[in-house]
Amino acid sequence: MSAPNPKLRRKVIAIYKELLHLGKSYPMGGLAYVRPRLHSAFMANAGLRDEAEIRKGIERAEFVKKEIEAL
């Protein structure tokens, strides 16, 4: 089992931080509502090693980011 691509790792961390930042202004309870759900969603995919699967996860996170921004 090899380590994930460092560039993808940086992207995952960056999108996580962006979603946390957006969660501060989330209408349904703010950061207290968003943080545990975000953490569990990312931890559910923490074991991914296939770059294609990691890229799919990043795309999903980008979609969620756009949805939160639209609120």
mmCIF file of the N, C-alpha and C atoms, coordinates in Angstrom:
data_MODEL
# 
_entry.id   MODEL 
# 
loop_
_atom_site.group_PDB 
_atom_site.id 
_atom_site.type_symbol 
_atom_site.label_atom_id 
_atom_site.label_alt_id 
_atom_site.label_comp_id 
_atom_site.label_asym_id 
_atom_site.label_entity_id 
_atom_site.label_seq_id 
_atom_site.pdbx_PDB_ins_code 
_atom_site.Cartn_x 
_atom_site.Cartn_y 
_atom_site.Cartn_z 
_atom_site.occupancy 
_atom_site.B_iso_or_equiv 
_atom_site.pdbx_formal_charge 
_atom_site.auth_seq_id 
_atom_site.auth_comp_id 
_atom_site.auth_asym_id 
_atom_site.auth_atom_id 
_atom_site.pdbx_PDB_model_num 
ATOM 1   N N  . MET A 1 1  ? 0.842   -1.181 0.000  1.00 0.00 ? 1  MET A N  1 
ATOM 2   C CA . MET A 1 1  ? 0.000   0.000  0.000  1.00 0.00 ? 1  MET A CA 1 
ATOM 3   C C  . MET A 1 1  ? 0.885   1.242  0.000  1.00 0.00 ? 1  MET A C  1 
ATOM 4   N N  . SER A 1 2  ? 0.743   2.080  -1.010 1.00 0.00 ? 2  SER A N  1 
ATOM 5   C CA . SER A 1 2  ? 1.588   3.256  -1.123 1.00 0.00 ? 2  SER A CA 1 
ATOM 6   C C  . SER A 1 2  ? 0.896   4.481  -0.539 1.00 0.00 ? 2  SER A C  1 
ATOM 7   N N  . ALA A 1 3  ? 1.708   5.491  -0.268 1.00 0.00 ? 3  ALA A N  1 
ATOM 8   C CA . ALA A 1 3  ? 1.183   6.745  0.261  1.00 0.00 ? 3  ALA A CA 1 
ATOM 9   C C  . ALA A 1 3  ? 0.465   7.497  -0.857 1.00 0.00 ? 3  ALA A C  1 
ATOM 10  N N  . PRO A 1 4  ? -0.574  8.261  -0.512 1.00 0.00 ? 4  PRO A N  1 
ATOM 11  C CA . PRO A 1 4  ? -1.291  9.004  -1.539 1.00 0.00 ? 4  PRO A CA 1 
ATOM 12  C C  . PRO A 1 4  ? -0.426  10.120 -2.147 1.00 0.00 ? 4  PRO A C  1 
ATOM 13  N N  . ASN A 1 5  ? -0.803  10.537 -3.311 1.00 0.00 ? 5  ASN A N  1 
ATOM 14  C CA . ASN A 1 5  ? -0.134  11.618 -4.022 1.00 0.00 ? 5  ASN A CA 1 
ATOM 15  C C  . ASN A 1 5  ? -0.141  12.884 -3.146 1.00 0.00 ? 5  ASN A C  1 
ATOM 16  N N  . PRO A 1 6  ? 1.022   13.501 -2.900 1.00 0.00 ? 6  PRO A N  1 
ATOM 17  C CA . PRO A 1 6  ? 1.072   14.699 -2.041 1.00 0.00 ? 6  PRO A CA 1 
ATOM 18  C C  . PRO A 1 6  ? 0.226   15.858 -2.560 1.00 0.00 ? 6  PRO A C  1 
ATOM 19  N N  . LYS A 1 7  ? 0.114   15.995 -3.873 1.00 0.00 ? 7  LYS A N  1 
ATOM 20  C CA . LYS A 1 7  ? -0.709  17.076 -4.429 1.00 0.00 ? 7  LYS A CA 1 
ATOM 21  C C  . LYS A 1 7  ? -2.182  16.845 -4.116 1.00 0.00 ? 7  LYS A C  1 
ATOM 22  N N  . LEU A 1 8  ? -2.627  15.594 -4.242 1.00 0.00 ? 8  LEU A N  1 
ATOM 23  C CA . LEU A 1 8  ? -4.021  15.280 -3.912 1.00 0.00 ? 8  LEU A CA 1 
ATOM 24  C C  . LEU A 1 8  ? -4.277  15.470 -2.427 1.00 0.00 ? 8  LEU A C  1 
ATOM 25  N N  . ARG A 1 9  ? -3.307  15.095 -1.623 1.00 0.00 ? 9  ARG A N  1 
ATOM 26  C CA . ARG A 1 9  ? -3.436  15.266 -0.169 1.00 0.00 ? 9  ARG A CA 1 
ATOM 27  C C  . ARG A 1 9  ? -3.627  16.733 0.189  1.00 0.00 ? 9  ARG A C  1 
ATOM 28  N N  . ARG A 1 10 ? -2.845  17.596 -0.450 1.00 0.00 ? 10 ARG A N  1 
ATOM 29  C CA . ARG A 1 10 ? -2.980  19.037 -0.207 1.00 0.00 ? 10 ARG A CA 1 
ATOM 30  C C  . ARG A 1 10 ? -4.348  19.543 -0.642 1.00 0.00 ? 10 ARG A C  1 
ATOM 31  N N  . LYS A 1 11 ? -4.856  19.016 -1.772 1.00 0.00 ? 11 LYS A N  1 
ATOM 32  C CA . LYS A 1 11 ? -6.185  19.418 -2.237 1.00 0.00 ? 11 LYS A CA 1 
ATOM 33  C C  . LYS A 1 11 ? -7.266  19.001 -1.247 1.00 0.00 ? 11 LYS A C  1 
ATOM 34  N N  . VAL A 1 12 ? -7.139  17.785 -0.725 1.00 0.00 ? 12 VAL A N  1 
ATOM 35  C CA . VAL A 1 12 ? -8.132  17.286 0.238  1.00 0.00 ? 12 VAL A CA 1 
ATOM 36  C C  . VAL A 1 12 ? -8.112  18.152 1.495  1.00 0.00 ? 12 VAL A C  1 
ATOM 37  N N  . ILE A 1 13 ? -6.943  18.451 1.996  1.00 0.00 ? 13 ILE A N  1 
ATOM 38  C CA . ILE A 1 13 ? -6.838  19.281 3.196  1.00 0.00 ? 13 ILE A CA 1 
ATOM 39  C C  . ILE A 1 13 ? -7.391  20.678 2.935  1.00 0.00 ? 13 ILE A C  1 
ATOM 40  N N  . ALA A 1 14 ? -7.090  21.231 1.762  1.00 0.00 ? 14 ALA A N  1 
ATOM 41  C CA . ALA A 1 14 ? -7.570  22.575 1.426  1.00 0.00 ? 14 ALA A CA 1 
ATOM 42  C C  . ALA A 1 14 ? -9.092  22.617 1.338  1.00 0.00 ? 14 ALA A C  1 
ATOM 43  N N  . ILE A 1 15 ? -9.704  21.626 0.699  1.00 0.00 ? 15 ILE A N  1 
ATOM 44  C CA . ILE A 1 15 ? -11.160 21.636 0.570  1.00 0.00 ? 15 ILE A CA 1 
ATOM 45  C C  . ILE A 1 15 ? -11.811 21.412 1.940  1.00 0.00 ? 15 ILE A C  1 
ATOM 46  N N  . TYR A 1 16 ? -11.179 20.616 2.789  1.00 0.00 ? 16 TYR A N  1 
ATOM 47  C CA . TYR A 1 16 ? -11.690 20.420 4.149  1.00 0.00 ? 16 TYR A CA 1 
ATOM 48  C C  . TYR A 1 16 ? -11.708 21.754 4.899  1.00 0.00 ? 16 TYR A C  1 
ATOM 49  N N  . LYS A 1 17 ? -10.612 22.493 4.805  1.00 0.00 ? 17 LYS A N  1 
ATOM 50  C CA . LYS A 1 17 ? -10.529 23.792 5.484  1.00 0.00 ? 17 LYS A CA 1 
ATOM 51  C C  . LYS A 1 17 ? -11.537 24.783 4.911  1.00 0.00 ? 17 LYS A C  1 
ATOM 52  N N  . GLU A 1 18 ? -11.711 24.770 3.594  1.00 0.00 ? 18 GLU A N  1 
ATOM 53  C CA . GLU A 1 18 ? -12.687 25.663 2.970  1.00 0.00 ? 18 GLU A CA 1 
ATOM 54  C C  . GLU A 1 18 ? -14.101 25.345 3.444  1.00 0.00 ? 18 GLU A C  1 
ATOM 55  N N  . LEU A 1 19 ? -14.418 24.067 3.516  1.00 0.00 ? 19 LEU A N  1 
ATOM 56  C CA . LEU A 1 19 ? -15.755 23.674 3.974  1.00 0.00 ? 19 LEU A CA 1 
ATOM 57  C C  . LEU A 1 19 ? -15.961 24.034 5.436  1.00 0.00 ? 19 LEU A C  1 
ATOM 58  N N  . LEU A 1 20 ? -14.933 23.893 6.259  1.00 0.00 ? 20 LEU A N  1 
ATOM 59  C CA . LEU A 1 20 ? -15.048 24.319 7.658  1.00 0.00 ? 20 LEU A CA 1 
ATOM 60  C C  . LEU A 1 20 ? -15.303 25.818 7.739  1.00 0.00 ? 20 LEU A C  1 
ATOM 61  N N  . HIS A 1 21 ? -14.574 26.573 6.944  1.00 0.00 ? 21 HIS A N  1 
ATOM 62  C CA . HIS A 1 21 ? -14.750 28.026 6.942  1.00 0.00 ? 21 HIS A CA 1 
ATOM 63  C C  . HIS A 1 21 ? -16.165 28.407 6.500  1.00 0.00 ? 21 HIS A C  1 
ATOM 64  N N  . LEU A 1 22 ? -16.662 27.758 5.465  1.00 0.00 ? 22 LEU A N  1 
ATOM 65  C CA . LEU A 1 22 ? -18.027 28.025 5.003  1.00 0.00 ? 22 LEU A CA 1 
ATOM 66  C C  . LEU A 1 22 ? -19.057 27.590 6.036  1.00 0.00 ? 22 LEU A C  1 
ATOM 67  N N  . GLY A 1 23 ? -18.717 26.581 6.824  1.00 0.00 ? 23 GLY A N  1 
ATOM 68  C CA . GLY A 1 23 ? -19.634 26.076 7.836  1.00 0.00 ? 23 GLY A CA 1 
ATOM 69  C C  . GLY A 1 23 ? -19.929 27.078 8.935  1.00 0.00 ? 23 GLY A C  1 
ATOM 70  N N  . LYS A 1 24 ? -19.060 28.055 9.105  1.00 0.00 ? 24 LYS A N  1 
ATOM 71  C CA . LYS A 1 24 ? -19.289 29.076 10.140 1.00 0.00 ? 24 LYS A CA 1 
ATOM 72  C C  . LYS A 1 24 ? -20.578 29.844 9.895  1.00 0.00 ? 24 LYS A C  1 
ATOM 73  N N  . SER A 1 25 ? -20.930 30.027 8.637  1.00 0.00 ? 25 SER A N  1 
ATOM 74  C CA . SER A 1 25 ? -22.134 30.793 8.313  1.00 0.00 ? 25 SER A CA 1 
ATOM 75  C C  . SER A 1 25 ? -23.279 29.899 7.846  1.00 0.00 ? 25 SER A C  1 
ATOM 76  N N  . TYR A 1 26 ? -23.172 28.592 8.077  1.00 0.00 ? 26 TYR A N  1 
ATOM 77  C CA . TYR A 1 26 ? -24.226 27.665 7.655  1.00 0.00 ? 26 TYR A CA 1 
ATOM 78  C C  . TYR A 1 26 ? -25.487 27.939 8.459  1.00 0.00 ? 26 TYR A C  1 
ATOM 79  N N  . PRO A 1 27 ? -26.650 28.061 7.800  1.00 0.00 ? 27 PRO A N  1 
ATOM 80  C CA . PRO A 1 27 ? -27.873 28.475 8.489  1.00 0.00 ? 27 PRO A CA 1 
ATOM 81  C C  . PRO A 1 27 ? -28.415 27.505 9.530  1.00 0.00 ? 27 PRO A C  1 
ATOM 82  N N  . MET A 1 28 ? -28.117 26.214 9.435  1.00 0.00 ? 28 MET A N  1 
ATOM 83  C CA . MET A 1 28 ? -28.721 25.247 10.355 1.00 0.00 ? 28 MET A CA 1 
ATOM 84  C C  . MET A 1 28 ? -27.829 24.944 11.554 1.00 0.00 ? 28 MET A C  1 
ATOM 85  N N  . GLY A 1 29 ? -27.303 25.929 12.209 1.00 0.00 ? 29 GLY A N  1 
ATOM 86  C CA . GLY A 1 29 ? -26.534 25.688 13.415 1.00 0.00 ? 29 GLY A CA 1 
ATOM 87  C C  . GLY A 1 29 ? -25.066 26.038 13.298 1.00 0.00 ? 29 GLY A C  1 
ATOM 88  N N  . GLY A 1 30 ? -24.658 26.490 12.155 1.00 0.00 ? 30 GLY A N  1 
ATOM 89  C CA . GLY A 1 30 ? -23.283 26.947 11.995 1.00 0.00 ? 30 GLY A CA 1 
ATOM 90  C C  . GLY A 1 30 ? -22.257 25.834 12.097 1.00 0.00 ? 30 GLY A C  1 
ATOM 91  N N  . LEU A 1 31 ? -21.113 26.205 12.631 1.00 0.00 ? 31 LEU A N  1 
ATOM 92  C CA . LEU A 1 31 ? -19.974 25.297 12.693 1.00 0.00 ? 31 LEU A CA 1 
ATOM 93  C C  . LEU A 1 31 ? -20.248 24.086 13.587 1.00 0.00 ? 31 LEU A C  1 
ATOM 94  N N  . ALA A 1 32 ? -21.027 24.278 14.645 1.00 0.00 ? 32 ALA A N  1 
ATOM 95  C CA . ALA A 1 32 ? -21.343 23.158 15.540 1.00 0.00 ? 32 ALA A CA 1 
ATOM 96  C C  . ALA A 1 32 ? -22.138 22.073 14.814 1.00 0.00 ? 32 ALA A C  1 
ATOM 97  N N  . TYR A 1 33 ? -22.894 22.448 13.814 1.00 0.00 ? 33 TYR A N  1 
ATOM 98  C CA . TYR A 1 33 ? -23.664 21.485 13.023 1.00 0.00 ? 33 TYR A CA 1 
ATOM 99  C C  . TYR A 1 33 ? -22.803 20.853 11.937 1.00 0.00 ? 33 TYR A C  1 
ATOM 100 N N  . VAL A 1 34 ? -21.976 21.660 11.306 1.00 0.00 ? 34 VAL A N  1 
ATOM 101 C CA . VAL A 1 34 ? -21.203 21.217 10.138 1.00 0.00 ? 34 VAL A CA 1 
ATOM 102 C C  . VAL A 1 34 ? -19.989 20.380 10.520 1.00 0.00 ? 34 VAL A C  1 
ATOM 103 N N  . ARG A 1 35 ? -19.249 20.776 11.547 1.00 0.00 ? 35 ARG A N  1 
ATOM 104 C CA . ARG A 1 35 ? -17.971 20.131 11.862 1.00 0.00 ? 35 ARG A CA 1 
ATOM 105 C C  . ARG A 1 35 ? -18.075 18.615 12.064 1.00 0.00 ? 35 ARG A C  1 
ATOM 106 N N  . PRO A 1 36 ? -18.986 18.099 12.903 1.00 0.00 ? 36 PRO A N  1 
ATOM 107 C CA . PRO A 1 36 ? -19.020 16.635 13.074 1.00 0.00 ? 36 PRO A CA 1 
ATOM 108 C C  . PRO A 1 36 ? -19.411 15.883 11.799 1.00 0.00 ? 36 PRO A C  1 
ATOM 109 N N  . ARG A 1 37 ? -20.302 16.453 11.011 1.00 0.00 ? 37 ARG A N  1 
ATOM 110 C CA . ARG A 1 37 ? -20.707 15.798 9.770  1.00 0.00 ? 37 ARG A CA 1 
ATOM 111 C C  . ARG A 1 37 ? -19.585 15.815 8.738  1.00 0.00 ? 37 ARG A C  1 
ATOM 112 N N  . LEU A 1 38 ? -18.895 16.930 8.669  1.00 0.00 ? 38 LEU A N  1 
ATOM 113 C CA . LEU A 1 38 ? -17.773 17.041 7.745  1.00 0.00 ? 38 LEU A CA 1 
ATOM 114 C C  . LEU A 1 38 ? -16.655 16.087 8.140  1.00 0.00 ? 38 LEU A C  1 
ATOM 115 N N  . HIS A 1 39 ? -16.371 16.039 9.420  1.00 0.00 ? 39 HIS A N  1 
ATOM 116 C CA . HIS A 1 39 ? -15.311 15.152 9.908  1.00 0.00 ? 39 HIS A CA 1 
ATOM 117 C C  . HIS A 1 39 ? -15.640 13.690 9.609  1.00 0.00 ? 39 HIS A C  1 
ATOM 118 N N  . SER A 1 40 ? -16.856 13.281 9.887  1.00 0.00 ? 40 SER A N  1 
ATOM 119 C CA . SER A 1 40 ? -17.209 11.877 9.650  1.00 0.00 ? 40 SER A CA 1 
ATOM 120 C C  . SER A 1 40 ? -17.221 11.548 8.150  1.00 0.00 ? 40 SER A C  1 
ATOM 121 N N  . ALA A 1 41 ? -17.623 12.501 7.314  1.00 0.00 ? 41 ALA A N  1 
ATOM 122 C CA . ALA A 1 41 ? -17.617 12.264 5.869  1.00 0.00 ? 41 ALA A CA 1 
ATOM 123 C C  . ALA A 1 41 ? -16.193 12.093 5.354  1.00 0.00 ? 41 ALA A C  1 
ATOM 124 N N  . PHE A 1 42 ? -15.270 12.912 5.840  1.00 0.00 ? 42 PHE A N  1 
ATOM 125 C CA . PHE A 1 42 ? -13.893 12.792 5.388  1.00 0.00 ? 42 PHE A CA 1 
ATOM 126 C C  . PHE A 1 42 ? -13.219 11.558 5.988  1.00 0.00 ? 42 PHE A C  1 
ATOM 127 N N  . MET A 1 43 ? -13.525 11.215 7.213  1.00 0.00 ? 43 MET A N  1 
ATOM 128 C CA . MET A 1 43 ? -12.921 10.034 7.827  1.00 0.00 ? 43 MET A CA 1 
ATOM 129 C C  . MET A 1 43 ? -13.421 8.747  7.180  1.00 0.00 ? 43 MET A C  1 
ATOM 130 N N  . ALA A 1 44 ? -14.636 8.773  6.660  1.00 0.00 ? 44 ALA A N  1 
ATOM 131 C CA . ALA A 1 44 ? -15.165 7.594  5.976  1.00 0.00 ? 44 ALA A CA 1 
ATOM 132 C C  . ALA A 1 44 ? -14.349 7.277  4.720  1.00 0.00 ? 44 ALA A C  1 
ATOM 133 N N  . ASN A 1 45 ? -13.711 8.283  4.169  1.00 0.00 ? 45 ASN A N  1 
ATOM 134 C CA . ASN A 1 45 ? -12.911 8.101  2.963  1.00 0.00 ? 45 ASN A CA 1 
ATOM 135 C C  . ASN A 1 45 ? -11.417 8.210  3.233  1.00 0.00 ? 45 ASN A C  1 
ATOM 136 N N  . ALA A 1 46 ? -11.015 8.196  4.470  1.00 0.00 ? 46 ALA A N  1 
ATOM 137 C CA . ALA A 1 46 ? -9.601  8.370  4.818  1.00 0.00 ? 46 ALA A CA 1 
ATOM 138 C C  . ALA A 1 46 ? -8.721  7.229  4.311  1.00 0.00 ? 46 ALA A C  1 
ATOM 139 N N  . GLY A 1 47 ? -9.281  6.069  4.104  1.00 0.00 ? 47 GLY A N  1 
ATOM 140 C CA . GLY A 1 47 ? -8.495  4.922  3.681  1.00 0.00 ? 47 GLY A CA 1 
ATOM 141 C C  . GLY A 1 47 ? -8.319  4.794  2.174  1.00 0.00 ? 47 GLY A C  1 
ATOM 142 N N  . LEU A 1 48 ? -8.854  5.731  1.424  1.00 0.00 ? 48 LEU A N  1 
ATOM 143 C CA . LEU A 1 48 ? -8.735  5.653  -0.032 1.00 0.00 ? 48 LEU A CA 1 
ATOM 144 C C  . LEU A 1 48 ? -7.284  5.801  -0.466 1.00 0.00 ? 48 LEU A C  1 
ATOM 145 N N  . ARG A 1 49 ? -6.857  4.953  -1.392 1.00 0.00 ? 49 ARG A N  1 
ATOM 146 C CA . ARG A 1 49 ? -5.496  5.027  -1.924 1.00 0.00 ? 49 ARG A CA 1 
ATOM 147 C C  . ARG A 1 49 ? -5.490  5.179  -3.441 1.00 0.00 ? 49 ARG A C  1 
ATOM 148 N N  . ASP A 1 50 ? -6.598  4.824  -4.089 1.00 0.00 ? 50 ASP A N  1 
ATOM 149 C CA . ASP A 1 50 ? -6.705  4.936  -5.531 1.00 0.00 ? 50 ASP A CA 1 
ATOM 150 C C  . ASP A 1 50 ? -6.908  6.412  -5.906 1.00 0.00 ? 50 ASP A C  1 
ATOM 151 N N  . GLU A 1 51 ? -6.039  6.934  -6.758 1.00 0.00 ? 51 GLU A N  1 
ATOM 152 C CA . GLU A 1 51 ? -6.098  8.354  -7.103 1.00 0.00 ? 51 GLU A CA 1 
ATOM 153 C C  . GLU A 1 51 ? -7.408  8.732  -7.772 1.00 0.00 ? 51 GLU A C  1 
ATOM 154 N N  . ALA A 1 52 ? -7.972  7.850  -8.567 1.00 0.00 ? 52 ALA A N  1 
ATOM 155 C CA . ALA A 1 52 ? -9.251  8.141  -9.220 1.00 0.00 ? 52 ALA A CA 1 
ATOM 156 C C  . ALA A 1 52 ? -10.362 8.296  -8.188 1.00 0.00 ? 52 ALA A C  1 
ATOM 157 N N  . GLU A 1 53 ? -10.366 7.449  -7.190 1.00 0.00 ? 53 GLU A N  1 
ATOM 158 C CA . GLU A 1 53 ? -11.375 7.538  -6.128 1.00 0.00 ? 53 GLU A CA 1 
ATOM 159 C C  . GLU A 1 53 ? -11.186 8.816  -5.302 1.00 0.00 ? 53 GLU A C  1 
ATOM 160 N N  . ILE A 1 54 ? -9.947  9.182  -5.041 1.00 0.00 ? 54 ILE A N  1 
ATOM 161 C CA . ILE A 1 54 ? -9.667  10.414 -4.296 1.00 0.00 ? 54 ILE A CA 1 
ATOM 162 C C  . ILE A 1 54 ? -10.151 11.617 -5.096 1.00 0.00 ? 54 ILE A C  1 
ATOM 163 N N  . ARG A 1 55 ? -9.910  11.604 -6.401 1.00 0.00 ? 55 ARG A N  1 
ATOM 164 C CA . ARG A 1 55 ? -10.371 12.707 -7.260 1.00 0.00 ? 55 ARG A CA 1 
ATOM 165 C C  . ARG A 1 55 ? -11.903 12.794 -7.265 1.00 0.00 ? 55 ARG A C  1 
ATOM 166 N N  . LYS A 1 56 ? -12.586 11.656 -7.260 1.00 0.00 ? 56 LYS A N  1 
ATOM 167 C CA . LYS A 1 56 ? -14.051 11.652 -7.189 1.00 0.00 ? 56 LYS A CA 1 
ATOM 168 C C  . LYS A 1 56 ? -14.514 12.284 -5.877 1.00 0.00 ? 56 LYS A C  1 
ATOM 169 N N  . GLY A 1 57 ? -13.823 11.953 -4.795 1.00 0.00 ? 57 GLY A N  1 
ATOM 170 C CA . GLY A 1 57 ? -14.157 12.541 -3.501 1.00 0.00 ? 57 GLY A CA 1 
ATOM 171 C C  . GLY A 1 57 ? -13.954 14.045 -3.482 1.00 0.00 ? 57 GLY A C  1 
ATOM 172 N N  . ILE A 1 58 ? -12.894 14.506 -4.111 1.00 0.00 ? 58 ILE A N  1 
ATOM 173 C CA . ILE A 1 58 ? -12.637 15.937 -4.199 1.00 0.00 ? 58 ILE A CA 1 
ATOM 174 C C  . ILE A 1 58 ? -13.735 16.617 -5.014 1.00 0.00 ? 58 ILE A C  1 
ATOM 175 N N  . GLU A 1 59 ? -14.159 15.989 -6.099 1.00 0.00 ? 59 GLU A N  1 
ATOM 176 C CA . GLU A 1 59 ? -15.246 16.543 -6.919 1.00 0.00 ? 59 GLU A CA 1 
ATOM 177 C C  . GLU A 1 59 ? -16.540 16.641 -6.117 1.00 0.00 ? 59 GLU A C  1 
ATOM 178 N N  . ARG A 1 60 ? -16.827 15.607 -5.326 1.00 0.00 ? 60 ARG A N  1 
ATOM 179 C CA . ARG A 1 60 ? -18.027 15.650 -4.464 1.00 0.00 ? 60 ARG A CA 1 
ATOM 180 C C  . ARG A 1 60 ? -17.939 16.793 -3.464 1.00 0.00 ? 60 ARG A C  1 
ATOM 181 N N  . ALA A 1 61 ? -16.756 16.971 -2.877 1.00 0.00 ? 61 ALA A N  1 
ATOM 182 C CA . ALA A 1 61 ? -16.561 18.042 -1.906 1.00 0.00 ? 61 ALA A CA 1 
ATOM 183 C C  . ALA A 1 61 ? -16.706 19.413 -2.569 1.00 0.00 ? 61 ALA A C  1 
ATOM 184 N N  . GLU A 1 62 ? -16.221 19.557 -3.787 1.00 0.00 ? 62 GLU A N  1 
ATOM 185 C CA . GLU A 1 62 ? -16.379 20.821 -4.521 1.00 0.00 ? 62 GLU A CA 1 
ATOM 186 C C  . GLU A 1 62 ? -17.860 21.095 -4.783 1.00 0.00 ? 62 GLU A C  1 
ATOM 187 N N  . PHE A 1 63 ? -18.625 20.045 -5.104 1.00 0.00 ? 63 PHE A N  1 
ATOM 188 C CA . PHE A 1 63 ? -20.062 20.205 -5.326 1.00 0.00 ? 63 PHE A CA 1 
ATOM 189 C C  . PHE A 1 63 ? -20.746 20.677 -4.043 1.00 0.00 ? 63 PHE A C  1 
ATOM 190 N N  . VAL A 1 64 ? -20.399 20.066 -2.928 1.00 0.00 ? 64 VAL A N  1 
ATOM 191 C CA . VAL A 1 64 ? -20.980 20.460 -1.641 1.00 0.00 ? 64 VAL A CA 1 
ATOM 192 C C  . VAL A 1 64 ? -20.610 21.907 -1.323 1.00 0.00 ? 64 VAL A C  1 
ATOM 193 N N  . LYS A 1 65 ? -19.386 22.273 -1.623 1.00 0.00 ? 65 LYS A N  1 
ATOM 194 C CA . LYS A 1 65 ? -18.935 23.655 -1.392 1.00 0.00 ? 65 LYS A CA 1 
ATOM 195 C C  . LYS A 1 65 ? -19.794 24.637 -2.179 1.00 0.00 ? 65 LYS A C  1 
ATOM 196 N N  . LYS A 1 66 ? -20.062 24.328 -3.448 1.00 0.00 ? 66 LYS A N  1 
ATOM 197 C CA . LYS A 1 66 ? -20.898 25.200 -4.270 1.00 0.00 ? 66 LYS A CA 1 
ATOM 198 C C  . LYS A 1 66 ? -22.302 25.278 -3.725 1.00 0.00 ? 66 LYS A C  1 
ATOM 199 N N  . GLU A 1 67 ? -22.834 24.166 -3.237 1.00 0.00 ? 67 GLU A N  1 
ATOM 200 C CA . GLU A 1 67 ? -24.182 24.154 -2.661 1.00 0.00 ? 67 GLU A CA 1 
ATOM 201 C C  . GLU A 1 67 ? -24.258 25.022 -1.408 1.00 0.00 ? 67 GLU A C  1 
ATOM 202 N N  . ILE A 1 68 ? -23.231 24.948 -0.568 1.00 0.00 ? 68 ILE A N  1 
ATOM 203 C CA . ILE A 1 68 ? -23.221 25.769 0.655  1.00 0.00 ? 68 ILE A CA 1 
ATOM 204 C C  . ILE A 1 68 ? -23.103 27.236 0.293  1.00 0.00 ? 68 ILE A C  1 
ATOM 205 N N  . GLU A 1 69 ? -22.273 27.546 -0.694 1.00 0.00 ? 69 GLU A N  1 
ATOM 206 C CA . GLU A 1 69 ? -22.118 28.940 -1.117 1.00 0.00 ? 69 GLU A CA 1 
ATOM 207 C C  . GLU A 1 69 ? -23.431 29.493 -1.672 1.00 0.00 ? 69 GLU A C  1 
ATOM 208 N N  . ALA A 1 70 ? -24.245 28.631 -2.274 1.00 0.00 ? 70 ALA A N  1 
ATOM 209 C CA . ALA A 1 70 ? -25.509 29.077 -2.852 1.00 0.00 ? 70 ALA A CA 1 
ATOM 210 C C  . ALA A 1 70 ? -26.541 29.425 -1.778 1.00 0.00 ? 70 ALA A C  1 
ATOM 211 N N  . LEU A 1 71 ? -26.360 28.910 -0.573 1.00 0.00 ? 71 LEU A N  1 
ATOM 212 C CA . LEU A 1 71 ? -27.313 29.208 0.513  1.00 0.00 ? 71 LEU A CA 1 
ATOM 213 C C  . LEU A 1 71 ? -27.129 30.608 0.910  1.00 0.00 ? 71 LEU A C  1 
# 
